[in-house]
Amino acid sequence: MTNTIAVGVDGSEPSMNAVRWAAEEAHRRHTVLRVVHGHSITTPRLPYGFLVEARAAAQHCLRDGVKLALDAHPELEVEPVLELKPGVDLLTDESEKADMVVVGVRGRGGFAELVVGSTAVALTARAHCPVIVMRGKETAGGPVVVGVDGSPASEAALAFAYDMASRRNADLEAVHVWSDVISVWGGSVPIPDLDWDAVATDERIVLSERLAGWRERYPDTTVRQYVHENRPVQRLIHQAEGAQLLVVGSLGRGALANALLGSVSHTLLHHAPCPVAVVKPE
């Protein structure tokens, strides 16, 4: 980490929203903002004039992103980055030295492939730092919501969520979802003959224990705990209504496994009502 935030820009409105968010976060952290544009041309034997125009358009796009950041915070240290490289590859490189990478929910040009889908999933899998995908509405004064399942990925997400909530003087809402079914070949079946009230009580204790050390580290952060049975994706989406940020791990287990793997892209990144942070364990 080199105390920087990287943001991908391609001139689209979603990417400009990402620049606005990243500039505000860089200002809050007193850190450097790197405004990044990657463009790659794979069609062979293009006229030289076309390549010159494409390069000029890329430079114009980058200047617009830098200007937007500086208009919001003139004192901010902003570094423009322009490379002839696919967007995901460039952002992955940037993630090696950044505290976080910020992208719009969809793009064009240099980051056209960052429409929510397989490439966005690839970025969250390949990035070496948290990835923030700007979508939905960031509610000023709203809480930071985090999914917790006890896996290393959710522990990393919890650390990131506490840090974000503390920096923003926001409340933190921790969501833990347990399951009353087990996976079997071809589907899942209910677990028989258990005292489900006792199980629910145990799960609440588990969540409290997960939060105990963090409460000591962040005593000024108000934390609310939510324990639910089944449907982790729907629970997280509902809880994120009116939130500033939804934080999830890139891997998970138990009831949140689907939410923290493919459904991060296929469900949360498509349907979350606020920006989503995807965090990998170190």
N, C-alpha and C positions, 0 to 999 in steps of 0.2 A: 504494500500500500504506500502511496506517495501523497496522501492527503489531497486527492483530486476527485472530482465528479465528472464523468463523461456523459455526454448527451448526443444521441444521433439526430441529425437534421437533414431533411431532404426538400424543404419548402412547403410540404403539406401542412394543413392546419393541425392535425394531430401531432406532428413533430414539433411544430411551434409551441403547442401546449406543453410538450415535454421540455422544451427550452425554458419556458416560463417557470415551470416547476423546479427544474434543475438549478436555475439561477437563484431562485428563492432559497433553495436548500443550501447551495454553495455560500450564499450570503449569511445564512443562519450559522453555518459551520466555520465561516472565515477561511474558506478553502478555494482552491483553483478550479475553475470550470473549463473543461475542454469540450469545445463544440466540434463535432466530428461529422465529416461527410465522406462516405466511401462510394466510388463509382467504378463499375467494371463494364467494359464493352467487349463482348465475346464474338460478335459477328466479324468475320475476317474481311479484309480488303475494303474497308469503308473509306470514302474520300477523305483526304487530309482536312479539307475545310470543315467537314462534319465533326471530326475529332476536335478541332480547334473550338468550334462552337459548343460542343459538349463540355469541354474543359472550362470555357468561359461561363457557361450556365452553372456548373458545379461551384465555381468560385463565387458567383453572385448569390447562390443559395447559402453558401457558408457565411458570406458577409451579412446577409439578412439575419441569420441565426445569431451571430456575434452582436449585431446591432440591437437585436431584441433583448438579449441578456444585459447589455450595457445600458440600454434605456431604462431597464427596471432597476439596475444597481450600478451606477456609474463607477463606483469605487472597486467593483469586482475585477479580479484578475482572470481574464479570459484568454484561452489559447485556441486558435483555430487549427484544425487538423484536416487535411485533404489528401487522400491517397487513392491511387488507382488499384482498388482492392474491393472485393465483395463486402457489402455492409456487415454481414454477420461475422466474417473473418476479422474485419477491422475492429468491430466492437469487442470481439473476444480478445484481441490483442490489448485493447484499451483496458479491459477488465483486469488484466494482470497487475496493473498499477493503480487502479481506481478504488475508491471506497464504495462506489455504486455506479451502475450504468443505467441511464434513463432513455426510454424509447416511447414513441407514440404507438397507439394501438394498431395503426396501419400507416402505410407510407406510400411513397412513389419514388421514382428515380433511384438514387443510391441506396435507399432503404425500402424500395417497393416490396421486397420479399418479406418485410416485417409485418405484413397482414397477419392477424392472429391465426396461428396454424402451426404446421410442422416446423417452419423455420424459427418461429418465436420459441417453440419448445426446444429446438436445437440450441438457441442462444442461452436459455436458462440452464440447459444441461452443460454447455461448454464454458459459460462464464465463470470467472474465478472470484466474483464478488456478487453481491445482491443485484438483481435486475428489477427495475421499476417500470412497469408498463402502465402508461397513462391512458385510462379509460374512465368512463362514467363521470361522476361529479365528486370533487374533493370538497367536503363540507367543512368550512372554517369553524373551528371550535369543536368539531366532532371528535370521537374517540379514535384510537388506533386499535384495530381488531386483529387478533392473532389466533391461528389454529394450533392446538397443542395436543400431541398424542404420545409424547414420551420418547420418540425416536431422536437420534442425533440431529436429523434435519429440523425437527420441530424445536429442539433446544436452540439451534442456531437462529431459527425464526423468532423465538422468544427473546433472545438476546438483542436481535435487531429491533424488534418491536418495542422493547423497553427503552432502548436508546432513542428511537424516534419519538416515542411518547414524552420522554423526559425533555428532549430538546424543544418540543412544541408545547410544553406545559399542558399536554392532553391526557385524558383518562385512557387507561388500557383495558380492553375487554378480551379476556382469554376464554376461548371456546374449546371445550373438550367433548368429543363425541365417542360413545362406546356402542358396541354392537351386541345384539342378542341372537345373532346367527353365526354359523360357521360355514366357511367355504368348502364345498365338496365338488367332485367331478361333475361338471355340467351345471353347477348353480350353487345355491346355499340353502341351508335348512335351519330352523330355530333350534337353539340349545334347550334341551328338556330339563325339567326338574331342578330349577334353580330359584332361589329367593331373589327376585329381581329388585325388590326394594333394597335389599342388603347390597346387591351389586351396585345399584345407583349410588348408595351411600359410600361404598368403597371407592367408586370412581371420583366422587367429589373430594374424598380424602387424597386420592392420587394427585388430582389437579392442585390442591392446596400445597402438597409437598413439593410439587414441581415449581411452584411460585415462591416458596418460602425464602430461598436464598436470594432471589431477585428482589423481593420486597425489602430485604435488608440493604441491598445495594442501591435501590431507588426508593427510599422511604417517603419521598414527596410525591410519588406517582400513585394516583388513585387507581386501584385495580378492581374490576368486577369479574366474577367467575360465572361461567355458564356451562352446565353439563347437560348433554342431550343424548338421547337414544336414537341411533341410526340416522341416515340421510345427512352425512357430513357436508356435502356440497351445498345442499339447500339451506342447512343451518348457517353456514358461513356467509352465504349470499344474503340471507335475511338479517343476520347480525350486522353486516356491513352497510346496511341502509343508514345514511346519515353519518358515515365514518369519513375520516380523513384518508385512511389507508387500511388496506387489508393485507396482512403478512402471512405467508405460508412457506413451508419448507419444500424443497424440490424432491424430497423423498419422504416416505412415511410408512407406517405399518398400522395394523389394526383397522379401526373404523375409518380413520382418515387416510388410509393408504391411497385410495382412488383419488381423493381430493388433492393429495399432495404429489401425485404423479401425473398421468395423462389428463386428468380433469382440471389441472391448473390451466392448461391451454384450452382444452376442449369445452370446459364449463366456466370456470372462474374468469379466465381471460376473455371469454365471450360475454359473460352475463353479470359479472360483479358490478355493483352500482358505484364503485369508487376505484381509484388507482390500486394496483396490485403489486406487491413486492414479493419476489420469489427468491428465497435464500437457501443456499446450499451449506451443508456442514463442512467445516474445514478439514 
